[in-house]
C-alpha cells in the first residue's frame, strides 16, 4: 500500500512540474499585451478578409 502512495505522489509532482513548464513556456508572457478587445477583433476580421480575398471573393 505504501508503494502506491509513493507512486501517486511522484506522479502528481511530475505532473505539476510539467504543467508549470508548459505554463511558463507558452502562457506566462503573451506577446501582444498592448492589444485590447477591439484591436483583437479588428485583427481577426482583417485576416479573415485577406484570407477570403485570396480566393477571389470578399464576404
PDBQT receptor file of N, H, CA, C and O in Angstrom, charges set to zero:
ATOM      1  N   UNK A   1       0.819  -1.200   0.000  1.00  0.00    +0.000 N 
ATOM      2  CA  UNK A   1       0.000   0.000   0.000  1.00  0.00    +0.000 C 
ATOM      3  C   UNK A   1       0.862   1.264   0.000  1.00  0.00    +0.000 C 
ATOM      4  O   UNK A   1       0.540   2.249  -0.664  1.00  0.00    +0.000 OA
ATOM      5  N   UNK A   2       1.938   1.220   0.737  1.00  0.00    +0.000 N 
ATOM      6  H   UNK A   2       2.201   0.420   1.276  1.00  0.00    +0.000 HD
ATOM      7  CA  UNK A   2       2.830   2.379   0.813  1.00  0.00    +0.000 C 
ATOM      8  C   UNK A   2       3.472   2.676  -0.546  1.00  0.00    +0.000 C 
ATOM      9  O   UNK A   2       3.727   3.833  -0.878  1.00  0.00    +0.000 OA
ATOM     10  N   UNK A   3       3.728   1.630  -1.319  1.00  0.00    +0.000 N 
ATOM     11  H   UNK A   3       3.521   0.690  -1.049  1.00  0.00    +0.000 HD
ATOM     12  CA  UNK A   3       4.319   1.787  -2.655  1.00  0.00    +0.000 C 
ATOM     13  C   UNK A   3       3.388   2.571  -3.579  1.00  0.00    +0.000 C 
ATOM     14  O   UNK A   3       3.848   3.405  -4.359  1.00  0.00    +0.000 OA
ATOM     15  N   UNK A   4       2.090   2.310  -3.495  1.00  0.00    +0.000 N 
ATOM     16  H   UNK A   4       1.716   1.633  -2.861  1.00  0.00    +0.000 HD
ATOM     17  CA  UNK A   4       1.125   3.004  -4.349  1.00  0.00    +0.000 C 
ATOM     18  C   UNK A   4       1.055   4.491  -4.020  1.00  0.00    +0.000 C 
ATOM     19  O   UNK A   4       0.985   5.324  -4.924  1.00  0.00    +0.000 OA
ATOM     20  N   UNK A   5       1.073   4.821  -2.754  1.00  0.00    +0.000 N 
ATOM     21  H   UNK A   5       1.130   4.145  -2.020  1.00  0.00    +0.000 HD
ATOM     22  CA  UNK A   5       1.060   6.225  -2.351  1.00  0.00    +0.000 C 
ATOM     23  C   UNK A   5       2.291   6.941  -2.863  1.00  0.00    +0.000 C 
ATOM     24  O   UNK A   5       2.206   8.082  -3.316  1.00  0.00    +0.000 OA
ATOM     25  N   UNK A   6       3.427   6.284  -2.794  1.00  0.00    +0.000 N 
ATOM     26  H   UNK A   6       3.496   5.357  -2.425  1.00  0.00    +0.000 HD
ATOM     27  CA  UNK A   6       4.667   6.891  -3.284  1.00  0.00    +0.000 C 
ATOM     28  C   UNK A   6       4.579   7.134  -4.785  1.00  0.00    +0.000 C 
ATOM     29  O   UNK A   6       4.999   8.190  -5.259  1.00  0.00    +0.000 OA
ATOM     30  N   UNK A   7       4.045   6.188  -5.536  1.00  0.00    +0.000 N 
ATOM     31  H   UNK A   7       3.704   5.330  -5.151  1.00  0.00    +0.000 HD
ATOM     32  CA  UNK A   7       3.892   6.352  -6.986  1.00  0.00    +0.000 C 
ATOM     33  C   UNK A   7       2.895   7.458  -7.322  1.00  0.00    +0.000 C 
ATOM     34  O   UNK A   7       3.113   8.232  -8.254  1.00  0.00    +0.000 OA
ATOM     35  N   UNK A   8       1.808   7.531  -6.568  1.00  0.00    +0.000 N 
ATOM     36  H   UNK A   8       1.631   6.902  -5.811  1.00  0.00    +0.000 HD
ATOM     37  CA  UNK A   8       0.809   8.575  -6.810  1.00  0.00    +0.000 C 
ATOM     38  C   UNK A   8       1.404   9.948  -6.532  1.00  0.00    +0.000 C 
ATOM     39  O   UNK A   8       1.228  10.873  -7.324  1.00  0.00    +0.000 OA
ATOM     40  N   UNK A   9       2.099  10.085  -5.425  1.00  0.00    +0.000 N 
ATOM     41  H   UNK A   9       2.242   9.334  -4.781  1.00  0.00    +0.000 HD
ATOM     42  CA  UNK A   9       2.700  11.371  -5.070  1.00  0.00    +0.000 C 
ATOM     43  C   UNK A   9       3.766  11.751  -6.086  1.00  0.00    +0.000 C 
ATOM     44  O   UNK A   9       3.837  12.910  -6.494  1.00  0.00    +0.000 OA
ATOM     45  N   UNK A  10       4.588  10.810  -6.501  1.00  0.00    +0.000 N 
ATOM     46  H   UNK A  10       4.530   9.868  -6.170  1.00  0.00    +0.000 HD
ATOM     47  CA  UNK A  10       5.616  11.095  -7.501  1.00  0.00    +0.000 C 
ATOM     48  C   UNK A  10       4.988  11.508  -8.830  1.00  0.00    +0.000 C 
ATOM     49  O   UNK A  10       5.468  12.435  -9.482  1.00  0.00    +0.000 OA
ATOM     50  N   UNK A  11       3.933  10.833  -9.229  1.00  0.00    +0.000 N 
ATOM     51  H   UNK A  11       3.543  10.079  -8.699  1.00  0.00    +0.000 HD
ATOM     52  CA  UNK A  11       3.237  11.180 -10.469  1.00  0.00    +0.000 C 
ATOM     53  C   UNK A  11       2.650  12.587 -10.390  1.00  0.00    +0.000 C 
ATOM     54  O   UNK A  11       2.752  13.356 -11.346  1.00  0.00    +0.000 OA
ATOM     55  N   UNK A  12       2.040  12.927  -9.263  1.00  0.00    +0.000 N 
ATOM     56  H   UNK A  12       1.956  12.303  -8.486  1.00  0.00    +0.000 HD
ATOM     57  CA  UNK A  12       1.480  14.267  -9.106  1.00  0.00    +0.000 C 
ATOM     58  C   UNK A  12       2.559  15.340  -9.123  1.00  0.00    +0.000 C 
ATOM     59  O   UNK A  12       2.359  16.408  -9.700  1.00  0.00    +0.000 OA
ATOM     60  N   UNK A  13       3.690  15.070  -8.503  1.00  0.00    +0.000 N 
ATOM     61  H   UNK A  13       3.853  14.202  -8.034  1.00  0.00    +0.000 HD
ATOM     62  CA  UNK A  13       4.789  16.035  -8.512  1.00  0.00    +0.000 C 
ATOM     63  C   UNK A  13       5.305  16.243  -9.926  1.00  0.00    +0.000 C 
ATOM     64  O   UNK A  13       5.570  17.377 -10.326  1.00  0.00    +0.000 OA
ATOM     65  N   UNK A  14       5.450  15.172 -10.684  1.00  0.00    +0.000 N 
ATOM     66  H   UNK A  14       5.234  14.251 -10.359  1.00  0.00    +0.000 HD
ATOM     67  CA  UNK A  14       5.925  15.284 -12.070  1.00  0.00    +0.000 C 
ATOM     68  C   UNK A  14       4.906  16.056 -12.913  1.00  0.00    +0.000 C 
ATOM     69  O   UNK A  14       5.288  16.900 -13.724  1.00  0.00    +0.000 OA
ATOM     70  N   UNK A  15       3.619  15.773 -12.727  1.00  0.00    +0.000 N 
ATOM     71  H   UNK A  15       3.309  15.087 -12.069  1.00  0.00    +0.000 HD
ATOM     72  CA  UNK A  15       2.589  16.484 -13.491  1.00  0.00    +0.000 C 
ATOM     73  C   UNK A  15       2.585  17.972 -13.189  1.00  0.00    +0.000 C 
ATOM     74  O   UNK A  15       2.474  18.790 -14.103  1.00  0.00    +0.000 OA
ATOM     75  N   UNK A  16       2.705  18.333 -11.915  1.00  0.00    +0.000 N 
ATOM     76  H   UNK A  16       2.796  17.668 -11.173  1.00  0.00    +0.000 HD
ATOM     77  CA  UNK A  16       2.745  19.743 -11.549  1.00  0.00    +0.000 C 
ATOM     78  C   UNK A  16       3.965  20.410 -12.163  1.00  0.00    +0.000 C 
ATOM     79  O   UNK A  16       3.876  21.540 -12.645  1.00  0.00    +0.000 OA
ATOM     80  N   UNK A  17       5.094  19.729 -12.150  1.00  0.00    +0.000 N 
ATOM     81  H   UNK A  17       5.165  18.812 -11.758  1.00  0.00    +0.000 HD
ATOM     82  CA  UNK A  17       6.314  20.278 -12.742  1.00  0.00    +0.000 C 
ATOM     83  C   UNK A  17       6.152  20.490 -14.246  1.00  0.00    +0.000 C 
ATOM     84  O   UNK A  17       6.519  21.542 -14.768  1.00  0.00    +0.000 OA
ATOM     85  N   UNK A  18       5.606  19.497 -14.939  1.00  0.00    +0.000 N 
ATOM     86  H   UNK A  18       5.307  18.642 -14.515  1.00  0.00    +0.000 HD
ATOM     87  CA  UNK A  18       5.428  19.604 -16.390  1.00  0.00    +0.000 C 
ATOM     88  C   UNK A  18       4.413  20.696 -16.729  1.00  0.00    +0.000 C 
ATOM     89  O   UNK A  18       4.623  21.459 -17.672  1.00  0.00    +0.000 OA
ATOM     90  N   UNK A  19       3.316  20.780 -15.974  1.00  0.00    +0.000 N 
ATOM     91  H   UNK A  19       3.145  20.160 -15.208  1.00  0.00    +0.000 HD
ATOM     92  CA  UNK A  19       2.336  21.836 -16.221  1.00  0.00    +0.000 C 
ATOM     93  C   UNK A  19       2.929  23.219 -15.958  1.00  0.00    +0.000 C 
ATOM     94  O   UNK A  19       2.603  24.176 -16.661  1.00  0.00    +0.000 OA
ATOM     95  N   UNK A  20       3.776  23.330 -14.975  1.00  0.00    +0.000 N 
ATOM     96  H   UNK A  20       4.041  22.553 -14.404  1.00  0.00    +0.000 HD
ATOM     97  CA  UNK A  20       4.448  24.605 -14.705  1.00  0.00    +0.000 C 
ATOM     98  C   UNK A  20       5.363  24.983 -15.860  1.00  0.00    +0.000 C 
ATOM     99  O   UNK A  20       5.404  26.147 -16.260  1.00  0.00    +0.000 OA
ATOM    100  N   UNK A  21       6.096  24.020 -16.398  1.00  0.00    +0.000 N 
ATOM    101  H   UNK A  21       6.063  23.075 -16.073  1.00  0.00    +0.000 HD
ATOM    102  CA  UNK A  21       6.945  24.299 -17.558  1.00  0.00    +0.000 C 
ATOM    103  C   UNK A  21       6.129  24.730 -18.768  1.00  0.00    +0.000 C 
ATOM    104  O   UNK A  21       6.508  25.663 -19.477  1.00  0.00    +0.000 OA
ATOM    105  N   UNK A  22       5.016  24.058 -19.004  1.00  0.00    +0.000 N 
ATOM    106  H   UNK A  22       4.708  23.300 -18.428  1.00  0.00    +0.000 HD
ATOM    107  CA  UNK A  22       4.150  24.417 -20.132  1.00  0.00    +0.000 C 
ATOM    108  C   UNK A  22       3.598  25.827 -19.948  1.00  0.00    +0.000 C 
ATOM    109  O   UNK A  22       3.591  26.619 -20.890  1.00  0.00    +0.000 OA
ATOM    110  N   UNK A  23       3.135  26.143 -18.735  1.00  0.00    +0.000 N 
ATOM    111  H   UNK A  23       3.141  25.499 -17.970  1.00  0.00    +0.000 HD
ATOM    112  CA  UNK A  23       2.613  27.489 -18.484  1.00  0.00    +0.000 C 
ATOM    113  C   UNK A  23       3.704  28.523 -18.701  1.00  0.00    +0.000 C 
ATOM    114  O   UNK A  23       3.469  29.549 -19.339  1.00  0.00    +0.000 OA
ATOM    115  N   UNK A  24       4.878  28.265 -18.184  1.00  0.00    +0.000 N 
ATOM    116  H   UNK A  24       5.069  27.431 -17.666  1.00  0.00    +0.000 HD
ATOM    117  CA  UNK A  24       5.973  29.224 -18.317  1.00  0.00    +0.000 C 
ATOM    118  C   UNK A  24       6.374  29.412 -19.781  1.00  0.00    +0.000 C 
ATOM    119  O   UNK A  24       6.654  30.531 -20.211  1.00  0.00    +0.000 OA
ATOM    120  N   UNK A  25       6.401  28.323 -20.541  1.00  0.00    +0.000 N 
ATOM    121  H   UNK A  25       6.174  27.414 -20.191  1.00  0.00    +0.000 HD
ATOM    122  CA  UNK A  25       6.857  28.391 -21.930  1.00  0.00    +0.000 C 
ATOM    123  C   UNK A  25       5.852  29.091 -22.841  1.00  0.00    +0.000 C 
ATOM    124  O   UNK A  25       6.248  29.853 -23.723  1.00  0.00    +0.000 OA
ATOM    125  N   UNK A  26       4.545  28.841 -22.638  1.00  0.00    +0.000 N 
ATOM    126  H   UNK A  26       4.223  28.222 -21.922  1.00  0.00    +0.000 HD
ATOM    127  CA  UNK A  26       3.576  29.325 -23.616  1.00  0.00    +0.000 C 
ATOM    128  C   UNK A  26       2.577  30.353 -23.109  1.00  0.00    +0.000 C 
ATOM    129  O   UNK A  26       1.975  31.059 -23.918  1.00  0.00    +0.000 OA
ATOM    130  N   UNK A  27       2.379  30.465 -21.805  1.00  0.00    +0.000 N 
ATOM    131  H   UNK A  27       2.867  29.891 -21.147  1.00  0.00    +0.000 HD
ATOM    132  CA  UNK A  27       1.304  31.317 -21.316  1.00  0.00    +0.000 C 
ATOM    133  C   UNK A  27       1.746  32.434 -20.379  1.00  0.00    +0.000 C 
ATOM    134  O   UNK A  27       0.935  33.305 -20.064  1.00  0.00    +0.000 OA
ATOM    135  N   UNK A  28       2.969  32.448 -19.932  1.00  0.00    +0.000 N 
ATOM    136  H   UNK A  28       3.627  31.740 -20.188  1.00  0.00    +0.000 HD
ATOM    137  CA  UNK A  28       3.362  33.406 -18.907  1.00  0.00    +0.000 C 
ATOM    138  C   UNK A  28       3.611  34.808 -19.446  1.00  0.00    +0.000 C 
ATOM    139  O   UNK A  28       3.456  35.783 -18.710  1.00  0.00    +0.000 OA
ATOM    140  N   UNK A  29       3.991  34.930 -20.703  1.00  0.00    +0.000 N 
ATOM    141  H   UNK A  29       4.117  34.138 -21.301  1.00  0.00    +0.000 HD
ATOM    142  CA  UNK A  29       4.345  36.236 -21.238  1.00  0.00    +0.000 C 
ATOM    143  C   UNK A  29       3.742  36.409 -22.634  1.00  0.00    +0.000 C 
ATOM    144  O   UNK A  29       4.420  36.175 -23.634  1.00  0.00    +0.000 OA
ATOM    145  N   UNK A  30       2.475  36.816 -22.706  1.00  0.00    +0.000 N 
ATOM    146  H   UNK A  30       1.924  37.007 -21.893  1.00  0.00    +0.000 HD
ATOM    147  CA  UNK A  30       1.872  36.991 -24.034  1.00  0.00    +0.000 C 
ATOM    148  C   UNK A  30       2.573  38.107 -24.812  1.00  0.00    +0.000 C 
ATOM    149  O   UNK A  30       2.987  39.112 -24.233  1.00  0.00    +0.000 OA
ATOM    150  N   UNK A  31       2.699  37.924 -26.100  1.00  0.00    +0.000 N 
ATOM    151  H   UNK A  31       2.363  37.107 -26.570  1.00  0.00    +0.000 HD
ATOM    152  CA  UNK A  31       3.439  38.868 -26.922  1.00  0.00    +0.000 C 
ATOM    153  C   UNK A  31       2.657  40.145 -27.193  1.00  0.00    +0.000 C 
ATOM    154  O   UNK A  31       3.254  41.213 -27.325  1.00  0.00    +0.000 OA
ATOM    155  N   UNK A  32       1.363  40.060 -27.278  1.00  0.00    +0.000 N 
ATOM    156  H   UNK A  32       0.877  39.192 -27.171  1.00  0.00    +0.000 HD
ATOM    157  CA  UNK A  32       0.547  41.222 -27.634  1.00  0.00    +0.000 C 
ATOM    158  C   UNK A  32      -0.215  41.742 -26.428  1.00  0.00    +0.000 C 
ATOM    159  O   UNK A  32      -1.446  41.762 -26.435  1.00  0.00    +0.000 OA
ATOM    160  N   UNK A  33       0.499  42.161 -25.392  1.00  0.00    +0.000 N 
ATOM    161  H   UNK A  33       1.499  42.144 -25.385  1.00  0.00    +0.000 HD
ATOM    162  CA  UNK A  33      -0.152  42.670 -24.191  1.00  0.00    +0.000 C 
ATOM    163  C   UNK A  33      -0.864  43.994 -24.456  1.00  0.00    +0.000 C 
ATOM    164  O   UNK A  33      -1.811  44.341 -23.749  1.00  0.00    +0.000 OA
ATOM    165  N   UNK A  34      -0.420  44.727 -25.458  1.00  0.00    +0.000 N 
ATOM    166  H   UNK A  34       0.349  44.446 -26.033  1.00  0.00    +0.000 HD
ATOM    167  CA  UNK A  34      -0.998  46.038 -25.736  1.00  0.00    +0.000 C 
ATOM    168  C   UNK A  34      -2.335  45.954 -26.466  1.00  0.00    +0.000 C 
ATOM    169  O   UNK A  34      -3.026  46.966 -26.582  1.00  0.00    +0.000 OA
ATOM    170  N   UNK A  35      -2.715  44.795 -26.952  1.00  0.00    +0.000 N 
ATOM    171  H   UNK A  35      -2.153  43.973 -26.858  1.00  0.00    +0.000 HD
ATOM    172  CA  UNK A  35      -3.960  44.670 -27.696  1.00  0.00    +0.000 C 
ATOM    173  C   UNK A  35      -5.146  44.582 -26.738  1.00  0.00    +0.000 C 
ATOM    174  O   UNK A  35      -5.107  43.849 -25.750  1.00  0.00    +0.000 OA
ATOM    175  N   UNK A  36      -6.190  45.333 -27.043  1.00  0.00    +0.000 N 
ATOM    176  H   UNK A  36      -6.221  45.928 -27.846  1.00  0.00    +0.000 HD
ATOM    177  CA  UNK A  36      -7.420  45.219 -26.282  1.00  0.00    +0.000 C 
ATOM    178  C   UNK A  36      -8.434  44.433 -27.114  1.00  0.00    +0.000 C 
ATOM    179  O   UNK A  36      -8.102  43.945 -28.194  1.00  0.00    +0.000 OA
ATOM    180  N   UNK A  37      -9.645  44.311 -26.627  1.00  0.00    +0.000 N 
ATOM    181  H   UNK A  37      -9.915  44.707 -25.750  1.00  0.00    +0.000 HD
ATOM    182  CA  UNK A  37     -10.651  43.509 -27.326  1.00  0.00    +0.000 C 
ATOM    183  C   UNK A  37     -10.931  44.026 -28.728  1.00  0.00    +0.000 C 
ATOM    184  O   UNK A  37     -11.054  43.242 -29.669  1.00  0.00    +0.000 OA
ATOM    185  N   UNK A  38     -11.030  45.330 -28.868  1.00  0.00    +0.000 N 
ATOM    186  H   UNK A  38     -10.930  45.967 -28.104  1.00  0.00    +0.000 HD
ATOM    187  CA  UNK A  38     -11.331  45.918 -30.179  1.00  0.00    +0.000 C 
ATOM    188  C   UNK A  38     -10.186  45.677 -31.165  1.00  0.00    +0.000 C 
ATOM    189  O   UNK A  38     -10.430  45.399 -32.339  1.00  0.00    +0.000 OA
ATOM    190  N   UNK A  39      -8.942  45.782 -30.695  1.00  0.00    +0.000 N 
ATOM    191  H   UNK A  39      -8.745  46.008 -29.741  1.00  0.00    +0.000 HD
ATOM    192  CA  UNK A  39      -7.802  45.558 -31.582  1.00  0.00    +0.000 C 
ATOM    193  C   UNK A  39      -7.716  44.099 -32.007  1.00  0.00    +0.000 C 
ATOM    194  O   UNK A  39      -7.385  43.805 -33.156  1.00  0.00    +0.000 OA
ATOM    195  N   UNK A  40      -8.011  43.185 -31.090  1.00  0.00    +0.000 N 
ATOM    196  H   UNK A  40      -8.280  43.423 -30.157  1.00  0.00    +0.000 HD
ATOM    197  CA  UNK A  40      -8.006  41.756 -31.440  1.00  0.00    +0.000 C 
ATOM    198  C   UNK A  40      -9.099  41.468 -32.465  1.00  0.00    +0.000 C 
ATOM    199  O   UNK A  40      -8.861  40.750 -33.436  1.00  0.00    +0.000 OA
ATOM    200  N   UNK A  41     -10.287  42.017 -32.259  1.00  0.00    +0.000 N 
ATOM    201  H   UNK A  41     -10.480  42.600 -31.470  1.00  0.00    +0.000 HD
ATOM    202  CA  UNK A  41     -11.378  41.809 -33.210  1.00  0.00    +0.000 C 
ATOM    203  C   UNK A  41     -11.025  42.377 -34.578  1.00  0.00    +0.000 C 
ATOM    204  O   UNK A  41     -11.292  41.743 -35.599  1.00  0.00    +0.000 OA
ATOM    205  N   UNK A  42     -10.429  43.561 -34.607  1.00  0.00    +0.000 N 
ATOM    206  H   UNK A  42     -10.212  44.075 -33.777  1.00  0.00    +0.000 HD
ATOM    207  CA  UNK A  42     -10.044  44.164 -35.883  1.00  0.00    +0.000 C 
ATOM    208  C   UNK A  42      -8.992  43.318 -36.582  1.00  0.00    +0.000 C 
ATOM    209  O   UNK A  42      -9.045  43.130 -37.797  1.00  0.00    +0.000 OA
ATOM    210  N   UNK A  43      -8.045  42.811 -35.818  1.00  0.00    +0.000 N 
ATOM    211  H   UNK A  43      -8.002  42.964 -34.830  1.00  0.00    +0.000 HD
ATOM    212  CA  UNK A  43      -7.007  41.976 -36.419  1.00  0.00    +0.000 C 
ATOM    213  C   UNK A  43      -7.603  40.693 -36.983  1.00  0.00    +0.000 C 
ATOM    214  O   UNK A  43      -7.229  40.262 -38.073  1.00  0.00    +0.000 OA
ATOM    215  N   UNK A  44      -8.525  40.082 -36.250  1.00  0.00    +0.000 N 
ATOM    216  H   UNK A  44      -8.830  40.432 -35.364  1.00  0.00    +0.000 HD
ATOM    217  CA  UNK A  44      -9.151  38.845 -36.728  1.00  0.00    +0.000 C 
ATOM    218  C   UNK A  44     -10.001  39.108 -37.971  1.00  0.00    +0.000 C 
ATOM    219  O   UNK A  44      -9.964  38.327 -38.922  1.00  0.00    +0.000 OA
ATOM    220  N   UNK A  45     -10.758  40.190 -37.970  1.00  0.00    +0.000 N 
ATOM    221  H   UNK A  45     -10.788  40.824 -37.198  1.00  0.00    +0.000 HD
ATOM    222  CA  UNK A  45     -11.592  40.496 -39.130  1.00  0.00    +0.000 C 
ATOM    223  C   UNK A  45     -10.738  40.825 -40.349  1.00  0.00    +0.000 C 
ATOM    224  O   UNK A  45     -11.063  40.412 -41.462  1.00  0.00    +0.000 OA
ATOM    225  N   UNK A  46      -9.662  41.555 -40.152  1.00  0.00    +0.000 N 
ATOM    226  H   UNK A  46      -9.398  41.890 -39.247  1.00  0.00    +0.000 HD
ATOM    227  CA  UNK A  46      -8.785  41.883 -41.273  1.00  0.00    +0.000 C 
ATOM    228  C   UNK A  46      -8.129  40.643 -41.847  1.00  0.00    +0.000 C 
ATOM    229  O   UNK A  46      -8.007  40.528 -43.067  1.00  0.00    +0.000 OA
ATOM    230  N   UNK A  47      -7.706  39.720 -41.015  1.00  0.00    +0.000 N 
ATOM    231  H   UNK A  47      -7.805  39.813 -40.024  1.00  0.00    +0.000 HD
ATOM    232  CA  UNK A  47      -7.083  38.498 -41.527  1.00  0.00    +0.000 C 
ATOM    233  C   UNK A  47      -8.124  37.639 -42.237  1.00  0.00    +0.000 C 
ATOM    234  O   UNK A  47      -7.802  36.952 -43.207  1.00  0.00    +0.000 OA
ATOM    235  N   UNK A  48      -9.375  37.671 -41.760  1.00  0.00    +0.000 N 
ATOM    236  H   UNK A  48      -9.636  38.229 -40.973  1.00  0.00    +0.000 HD
ATOM    237  CA  UNK A  48     -10.442  36.915 -42.411  1.00  0.00    +0.000 C 
ATOM    238  C   UNK A  48     -10.723  37.492 -43.797  1.00  0.00    +0.000 C 
ATOM    239  O   UNK A  48     -10.915  36.738 -44.751  1.00  0.00    +0.000 OA
ATOM    240  N   UNK A  49     -10.749  38.793 -43.914  1.00  0.00    +0.000 N 
ATOM    241  H   UNK A  49     -10.593  39.406 -43.139  1.00  0.00    +0.000 HD
ATOM    242  CA  UNK A  49     -10.992  39.435 -45.213  1.00  0.00    +0.000 C 
ATOM    243  C   UNK A  49      -9.841  39.152 -46.163  1.00  0.00    +0.000 C 
ATOM    244  O   UNK A  49     -10.062  38.881 -47.343  1.00  0.00    +0.000 OA
ATOM    245  N   UNK A  50      -8.621  39.212 -45.663  1.00  0.00    +0.000 N 
ATOM    246  H   UNK A  50      -8.441  39.433 -44.704  1.00  0.00    +0.000 HD
ATOM    247  CA  UNK A  50      -7.456  38.937 -46.514  1.00  0.00    +0.000 C 
ATOM    248  C   UNK A  50      -7.489  37.489 -46.974  1.00  0.00    +0.000 C 
ATOM    249  O   UNK A  50      -7.207  37.207 -48.139  1.00  0.00    +0.000 OA
ATOM    250  N   UNK A  51      -7.825  36.578 -46.090  1.00  0.00    +0.000 N 
ATOM    251  H   UNK A  51      -8.054  36.807 -45.144  1.00  0.00    +0.000 HD
ATOM    252  CA  UNK A  51      -7.882  35.174 -46.453  1.00  0.00    +0.000 C 
ATOM    253  C   UNK A  51      -8.953  34.922 -47.509  1.00  0.00    +0.000 C 
ATOM    254  O   UNK A  51      -8.714  34.195 -48.473  1.00  0.00    +0.000 OA
ATOM    255  N   UNK A  52     -10.142  35.523 -47.330  1.00  0.00    +0.000 N 
ATOM    256  H   UNK A  52     -10.336  36.114 -46.547  1.00  0.00    +0.000 HD
ATOM    257  CA  UNK A  52     -11.221  35.353 -48.290  1.00  0.00    +0.000 C 
ATOM    258  C   UNK A  52     -10.905  36.034 -49.628  1.00  0.00    +0.000 C 
ATOM    259  O   UNK A  52     -11.292  35.524 -50.680  1.00  0.00    +0.000 OA
ATOM    260  N   UNK A  53     -10.218  37.163 -49.604  1.00  0.00    +0.000 N 
ATOM    261  H   UNK A  53      -9.904  37.577 -48.750  1.00  0.00    +0.000 HD
ATOM    262  CA  UNK A  53      -9.939  37.856 -50.847  1.00  0.00    +0.000 C 
ATOM    263  C   UNK A  53      -8.914  37.098 -51.693  1.00  0.00    +0.000 C 
ATOM    264  O   UNK A  53      -8.858  37.271 -52.910  1.00  0.00    +0.000 OA
ATOM    265  N   UNK A  54      -8.116  36.270 -51.050  1.00  0.00    +0.000 N 
ATOM    266  H   UNK A  54      -8.162  36.129 -50.061  1.00  0.00    +0.000 HD
ATOM    267  CA  UNK A  54      -7.154  35.480 -51.831  1.00  0.00    +0.000 C 
ATOM    268  C   UNK A  54      -7.859  34.413 -52.637  1.00  0.00    +0.000 C 
ATOM    269  O   UNK A  54      -7.293  33.887 -53.596  1.00  0.00    +0.000 OA
ATOM    270  N   UNK A  55      -9.095  34.080 -52.263  1.00  0.00    +0.000 N 
ATOM    271  H   UNK A  55      -9.555  34.508 -51.485  1.00  0.00    +0.000 HD
ATOM    272  CA  UNK A  55      -9.876  33.095 -53.017  1.00  0.00    +0.000 C 
ATOM    273  C   UNK A  55     -10.771  33.764 -54.051  1.00  0.00    +0.000 C 
ATOM    274  O   UNK A  55     -11.503  33.080 -54.767  1.00  0.00    +0.000 OA
ATOM    275  N   UNK A  56     -10.725  35.075 -54.137  1.00  0.00    +0.000 N 
ATOM    276  H   UNK A  56     -10.131  35.630 -53.555  1.00  0.00    +0.000 HD
ATOM    277  CA  UNK A  56     -11.462  35.774 -55.157  1.00  0.00    +0.000 C 
ATOM    278  C   UNK A  56     -12.806  36.305 -54.721  1.00  0.00    +0.000 C 
ATOM    279  O   UNK A  56     -13.507  36.914 -55.528  1.00  0.00    +0.000 OA
ATOM    280  N   UNK A  57     -13.197  36.099 -53.466  1.00  0.00    +0.000 N 
ATOM    281  H   UNK A  57     -12.627  35.605 -52.810  1.00  0.00    +0.000 HD
ATOM    282  CA  UNK A  57     -14.491  36.617 -53.034  1.00  0.00    +0.000 C 
ATOM    283  C   UNK A  57     -14.336  37.234 -51.648  1.00  0.00    +0.000 C 
ATOM    284  O   UNK A  57     -13.702  36.662 -50.762  1.00  0.00    +0.000 OA
ATOM    285  N   UNK A  58     -14.927  38.412 -51.484  1.00  0.00    +0.000 N 
ATOM    286  H   UNK A  58     -15.441  38.877 -52.204  1.00  0.00    +0.000 HD
ATOM    287  CA  UNK A  58     -14.907  39.076 -50.196  1.00  0.00    +0.000 C 
ATOM    288  C   UNK A  58     -16.310  39.033 -49.627  1.00  0.00    +0.000 C 
ATOM    289  O   UNK A  58     -17.276  39.419 -50.285  1.00  0.00    +0.000 OA
ATOM    290  N   UNK A  59     -16.410  38.556 -48.390  1.00  0.00    +0.000 N 
ATOM    291  H   UNK A  59     -15.626  38.242 -47.855  1.00  0.00    +0.000 HD
ATOM    292  CA  UNK A  59     -17.749  38.435 -47.769  1.00  0.00    +0.000 C 
ATOM    293  C   UNK A  59     -18.058  39.655 -46.964  1.00  0.00    +0.000 C 
ATOM    294  O   UNK A  59     -19.130  39.745 -46.367  1.00  0.00    +0.000 OA
TER     295      UNK A  59
